[in-house]
């Protein structure tokens, strides 16, 4: 967790003053608890001894979360574009945290809903 927090702090150091003030006002204990929760989400399909997950492991999560094939390909394509290996790091995963939190909520709210169109816009006629 220390390395994740350090990496996030390094990224924050180049942010504007407004964002820096927001980060300075964070409750560090709350941040630690949230990071631990996010890390558990990251490794839900993987091996805790490794520091990464594979694209196939992430694809399982995306399917369970209700994304369709094109959306899966889009997310994985973006994540894999930003990494040098065929591995997805925790920091790469954190970039898509709002999506993963939303998917987690959908699964918890209705674990038996296997539809793959939860994130499609409805077209009004």
Residue pairs with C-beta under 8 A, 6 or more apart in sequence:
1 32
1 35
1 36
1 39
4 35
4 39
4 90
4 91
4 94
5 31
5 32
5 35
7 91
8 94
12 19
12 20
12 23
15 23
38 90
38 93
38 94
38 97
38 100
39 90
41 100
41 104
42 53
42 90
42 93
43 53
44 61
45 53
45 57
45 58
45 60
45 61
46 52
46 53
46 54
46 57
51 89
51 90
52 85
52 87
52 88
52 89
52 90
53 87
53 88
53 93
54 86
54 87
54 88
55 76
55 79
55 80
55 86
55 88
57 88
58 75
58 76
58 79
58 88
58 93
59 72
59 76
61 100
61 103
62 71
62 72
62 75
62 76
62 103
63 72
63 116
64 103
64 107
65 99
65 100
65 102
65 103
65 104
65 106
65 107
65 118
66 103
66 106
66 113
66 115
66 116
66 117
66 118
66 119
67 75
67 103
67 116
67 118
67 119
68 116
68 117
68 119
68 120
69 116
71 119
75 96
75 99
79 88
79 92
79 93
79 95
79 96
80 86
80 88
82 92
82 95
83 89
83 92
93 100
106 113
106 118
